[in-house]
Amino acid sequence: MSVLVYTESEQGKFKKTAFEVASYAKAVADQMGTTVTAITINAGDTSELGNYGVDKVLNVSNSDLDKFSANAYASAISQAAKQEDAKVVIVSSSADSKYLAPIVAIGLEAGYASNVVEAPSSTSPFTVKRTAFTNKAFNMTTIDTESKVVGVSQNSFGLVESNGSASSEDFSPSIPSIGVTVQSVDKATDKVSIADAEIVVSAGRGMKGPENWGMIEELADVLGAATACSKPVSDLGWRPHSEHVGQTGKPVASNLYIAIGISGAIQHLAGINSCKVKVVINTDPEAPFFKAADYGVVGDAFEVVPALIEKLKAFKAQNA
Amino acid sequence: MKILVCISHVPDTTSKINFTDGDTKFDTNGVQFVINPNDEFGLTRAMWFKEKQGAQVTVVNVGGPETEPTLRKALAIGADAAIRVNTEAKDGFQVAKELANVVNDGGFDLVIAGRESIDYNGAMVPGMLASLTNANFVTNCISLDVDGTNATAIREIDGGKETVATSLPLVIGGQKGLVEESDLRIPNMRGIMMARKKPLSVVEPTNASAETNSVKFVKPAPKGAVTLVDADNIDELINLLHNEAKAI
């Protein structure tokens, strides 16, 4: 009857979101008076999960699962849920977890709520708060089936440490035929992704041209941040589509979002609503972004950004 | 190849989001509805398959009669036929069940949906539909080619992309990148005239029921005013971000 959580890893290391969903699962388990079981796929050392409330880990080690397969991973998770008689399955909002969650839901005949931002307000009926209308509103939703799948929005619940320890056992689910085969992966290993970043530095048309992005990248480097951009910038081909943030691009839920030369169209603001702290740098004090931001600098990016880089370097050197 | 493009009827991206009936219903007053942007990229890619590979393209929506103008727009863009499943679905699962019924009845090889709708953002219908119809499934899809029954797709992943090989029957969760923004088509007068004569069939729903239920909507708390920092005083910005916001 435990709560099952899928804790994602990459090259044998847990992603930060794994600890967040584990923390969330612990909160649900406490409400329901039960324990937390995690399922990991080709993860290395799983003892860390105990720090976030996991009581037991089911370790899947299978070289057939070295490459991600939504179908096969979903099947493993469903089999684990059945073995553990878990009625609640928790997953993250990573690209992979959002890919597999609907498949798990059908496999378990479970209702699925995605983009959930808080622990359930009630477990009977099971009621969660999720974002809707691309972060312009929240929706209270009940999951009415016996089995339930909850997708937790990134960086919404946070990490909650608890001083437990997790036992660990091997788990060998049967692997279905894989109908979608990964042929190649193209991923910059030296860069933080927008999804995993604590800080995102984003720039817009105010940068006047792609040749001026050097300072944006330098600022991101100093902060260990990911770079992003507004829709016009990606439409103009100044930056790749994968950096486009907003309603039709990527949602961002980082701790800090720095917007440079972005006016703040409603569609852009929707995509970054979940960021905790927002900073805007813009020459136009009337730019709508100033209404959405926590901190603002009215000024020319070409002067403010180099100054910010210099000051941050000094700050980092001092606080290193 | 028979392609089904799933069309969500959603508020335009600039819409003000308000609620009525004790915050239980979306307030459609003064709201313009459009084809869900993620679906529109898929529809445009389907037009390419129609023009280059002779595919037949049907569009489908699960919804009430008020969604028909959105389906007509898809016909004006170039789809051959439209289907409306006449029900107000309560959740993504119910939509997926109705769509599965349409897919099985129509014998579609390729279903192109958007990765998510911009209203409820559930991101669940394409995956559920694939599972319910035993089709292969690729979501966050930014490139799709089909050769016979084989397909190659590119999927956006966190921090990069991934090329996958798969085969029909296939369900796609599409997004920008399937075609470029500049490839999107605005219906012309001829398209609009022809769309009036194209078949739009209304089918009655199955007895599928929802698994989740929307209880109410909540608007985000109003945000406090911005703290302005002088452009000549960047030290103060760093101080605020470090000591007050604890963000660096």
Interface residues (C-beta under 8 A of the other chain):
Chain A: F68 A70 N71 S94 A95 D96 K98 Y99 L100 A101 P102 I103 A105 I106 G107 A110 G111 Y112 A113 S114 N115 T127 K129 T131 A132 F133 T134 N135 K136 A137 F138 N139 M140 T141 T142 I143 D144 T145 G179 V180 T181 V182 Q183 S184 V185 D186 K187 A188 K191 V192 S193 I194 A195 D196 I199 L223 D235 H241 S242 H244 Q247 T248 G249 N255 L256 I266 Q267 A270 N273 K276 V277 V279 V280 F290 K291 A292 A293 D294 Y295 G296 V297 V298 G299 D300 E303 V304 A307 L308 K311 L312 F315 N319
Chain B: P11 T13 T14 I17 F19 F26 P37 N38 D91 G92 F93 A96 I118 D119 Y120 N121 G122 A123 M124 V125 P126 G127 M128 A130 S131 L132 N136 F137 V138 T139 N140 I142 T152 R155 E156 I157 D158 G159 G160 K161 E162 T163 V164 A165 T166 S167 Q175 K176 G177 E181 S182 A210 E211 T212 N213 S214 V215 K216 F217 V218 K219 P220 K223 G224 V226 T227 L228 V229 D230 A231 I234 D235 L237 I238 L240 L241 H242 A245 A247 I248
